[in-house]
Amino acid sequence: MKDFSQRLDYDIPIDLQESVMGIIWGKTNAAITISDQPMYATGFPLLVFSQGVVPHFKVNGQDLIPKSNINVAGQIFEVSVSFSLNGMLDNIGIILNPMATYYLFHKPGSYFLNSWKSLDSESGIESKPLYSELSKDLDLEQKIGLMLEFIRTLSVNRLPPIDWLDQTISKIFETNGNIDQVTLAEQSGIGLRHFRRVFKNIIGMPPKYYCKVIQINTFFELLNRSATEKLHHLALDCGYYDQSHFIRDFIKFIGESPEKFLNGKHAYIKTYLGRHK
């Protein structure tokens, strides 16, 4: 497989830009068999419609089998996740703001962590009509439009904003994750202990870890669209002034060295990784 997914050049409606970061699409032209392919933290949850075969997952070796074709895919945190599929791959992913699970579904990111949960059970709105429409012979843009309209419906009951946390997430994006949690807490005007506790619950992982996820995915974003393949140059652009530090972080989040991963059989997954903001 050459590409795991592709980022679509799609203009997100202005009224949904607080919740939706982008659109990805993965599709094969024929049935395929994939076994135990790794997945990695990206920093963003997803709303996923699987028109083809719904992937099966393993989380730390335990089976995770989604019960629906439309799921909320939570963030990945400190677990080993892989997926398997036997059939057609045809997934549309709405990339959600890391705050969106809280605002739209009224549940924190920690609830969705390391899981795919049925939209019907989590949205508070009947989603079977959405599935019925998505299953019709529609083009890709029409299907995306239906999914965005569902999110617009959810937004009617959007929870009140947590301004300091929204600003913190924006600052992490602005700095490509190259910022420490003490500075973030000070800028938010929140005590460090309370800052950490709320951040971890709402986003699903500690602020220090999340910053590293964004920093590593910034590297993949640059790699995916850069003309250079000199890893140390890309790492430097991501705020890694010490190459050994970059390699240690890469191994921590990906499981092997940059050179080994990018020359290995799972290198195509890099198209799924990368910043979405």
KAUR-V693502 format. One record per backbone hydrogen bond with DSSP energy under -1.0 kcal/mol. NH is the residue of the N-H (numbers start at 1). CO is the residue of the C=O. If there is no record, write none. Layout:
((NH,CO) (NH,CO))
This chain:
((4,268) (6,25) (8,23) (10,8) (16,13) (17,14) (19,16) (20,16) (21,95) (22,95) (24,93) (25,6) (26,91) (28,89) (32,87) (34,85) (37,83) (39,81) (46,73) (47,94) (48,71) (49,92) (50,69) (51,90) (52,90) (53,88) (56,84) (57,64) (58,82) (59,62) (60,80) (62,59) (64,57) (71,48) (72,117) (73,46) (74,115) (82,58) (83,37) (84,56) (85,34) (87,32) (91,26) (92,49) (93,24) (94,47) (95,22) (96,45) (97,19) (100,97) (103,99) (104,100) (105,101) (107,101) (109,202) (110,201) (111,108) (114,75) (115,112) (117,72) (119,70) (122,118) (123,119) (131,127) (132,128) (133,129) (134,130) (135,131) (136,133) (138,136) (143,139) (144,140) (145,141) (146,142) (147,143) (148,144) (149,145) (150,146) (151,147) (152,148) (153,149) (154,150) (155,151) (156,153) (157,154) (158,155) (159,103) (166,162) (167,163) (168,164) (169,165) (170,166) (171,167) (172,168) (173,169) (174,170) (175,171) (176,173) (177,172) (178,175) (179,177) (184,180) (185,181) (186,182) (187,183) (188,184) (189,185) (190,185) (195,191) (196,192) (197,193) (198,194) (199,195) (200,196) (201,197) (202,198) (203,199) (204,200) (210,206) (211,207) (212,208) (213,209) (214,210) (215,211) (216,212) (217,213) (218,214) (219,215) (220,216) (221,217) (222,218) (223,219) (224,220) (225,221) (231,229) (234,230) (235,231) (236,232) (237,233) (239,236) (240,235) (246,242) (247,243) (248,244) (249,245) (250,246) (251,247) (252,248) (253,249) (254,250) (255,251) (261,257) (262,258) (263,259) (264,261) (267,264) (269,266) (270,267) (271,268) (272,269) (273,269) (275,217))
